[in-house]
Amino acid sequence: MSRITVYGIPNCDTVKKARAWFAAQGVETGWHDFKKQGVPEDELGTWLRSVGWDKLLNRQGTTWRKLDDATKAAVVDAASARAVMLAQPSVIRRPVVQWADGQVSAGFDAMAFAQRLG
């Protein structure tokens, strides 16, 4: 099995909770910082297929709310969501977790994470 990788931004409270949760479980993870390393374009396609563009797009966040109405209205499918996510990585629901088995999740749910680890 390969390792678990957590994607996000370091000052995001939900990312902090997820990383702390993994540490408390003694689970070592990789870390990918959107701010420093950008959104991995090759992985984004996998995330969109696995999680779904509507779930991966965080419409409750500050970054989304700050977008102009035309940009928001133009997000109608995976391709348009992908373009906005690449331009504004903070609209991606965080954390994105690439699990050791290749599965992907978005957001933090301690119970779901515990079930994933078995």
C-alpha positions in Angstrom: 0.0 0.0 0.0 1.2 3.5 -0.8 0.9 6.3 1.8 -2.0 8.6 2.4 -1.6 12.1 1.1 -3.5 15.1 2.4 -4.0 18.1 0.1 -5.0 21.5 1.2 -3.8 24.8 2.6 -2.1 24.9 6.0 -4.2 27.7 7.6 -7.5 26.0 6.8 -9.1 24.9 10.1 -10.6 21.8 8.6 -7.2 20.8 7.2 -5.7 21.4 10.6 -8.3 19.1 12.2 -7.7 16.4 9.7 -3.9 16.5 10.0 -4.2 16.5 13.8 -6.6 13.6 13.7 -4.2 11.5 11.5 -1.4 12.4 13.9 -3.5 11.3 16.9 -4.1 8.0 15.3 -0.4 7.5 14.6 -1.0 7.6 10.9 1.8 9.2 8.9 0.6 11.1 5.8 2.1 13.0 3.0 1.3 16.7 2.7 0.6 18.8 -0.5 0.2 22.5 0.0 -2.0 24.1 -2.7 -0.5 27.5 -1.9 3.2 26.4 -2.4 2.8 23.5 -4.8 -0.4 24.4 -6.6 -3.2 22.0 -7.5 -1.8 18.9 -9.2 -3.6 19.0 -12.6 -3.2 15.3 -13.2 -4.8 14.5 -9.9 -7.6 17.0 -10.2 -9.2 14.9 -12.9 -9.2 11.9 -10.7 -10.7 13.9 -7.8 -13.5 15.2 -10.0 -14.4 11.7 -11.2 -14.1 10.2 -7.7 -15.8 12.8 -5.6 -17.9 14.7 -8.2 -17.4 18.3 -9.1 -20.4 19.5 -7.1 -19.0 18.0 -3.9 -15.4 19.1 -4.6 -16.4 22.7 -5.2 -16.8 24.5 -1.9 -19.6 27.0 -2.4 -19.7 27.9 1.3 -16.2 29.3 1.5 -14.9 32.8 1.4 -13.1 32.4 -1.9 -16.3 31.3 -3.7 -18.3 34.1 -2.2 -15.7 36.6 -3.4 -16.0 35.4 -7.0 -18.0 37.6 -9.4 -21.5 36.4 -10.3 -20.6 35.7 -13.9 -17.8 33.3 -12.8 -20.1 31.5 -10.4 -22.9 31.2 -12.9 -20.5 29.7 -15.5 -19.7 26.7 -13.2 -22.2 24.2 -14.6 -20.1 21.0 -15.1 -16.8 19.3 -14.3 -14.9 21.2 -17.0 -16.0 24.6 -15.8 -15.5 23.6 -12.2 -12.0 22.4 -13.0 -11.1 25.7 -14.6 -12.2 27.6 -11.5 -10.4 25.2 -9.2 -7.1 25.6 -11.1 -7.5 29.4 -11.1 -8.7 29.6 -7.4 -7.4 26.5 -5.5 -9.1 27.7 -2.3 -12.5 26.9 -3.8 -11.7 23.2 -3.5 -13.3 21.5 -0.5 -10.6 20.6 1.9 -8.9 18.5 2.8 -8.7 16.3 -0.2 -7.3 12.9 0.9 -5.8 10.4 -1.5 -6.1 7.2 0.5 -3.5 4.4 0.3 -5.9 2.3 -1.8 -6.2 5.1 -4.4 -9.7 6.3 -3.2 -10.3 10.0 -2.8 -12.4 11.9 -0.2 -13.0 15.7 0.2 -13.7 17.3 3.6 -13.1 15.9 7.1 -15.3 13.5 8.9 -13.6 11.7 11.8 -16.0 8.8 11.8 -15.6 8.2 8.0 -11.8 8.5 8.3 -11.8 5.9 11.1 -13.9 3.6 9.0 -11.5 4.1 6.1 -8.6 3.1 8.3 -10.5 0.0 9.5 
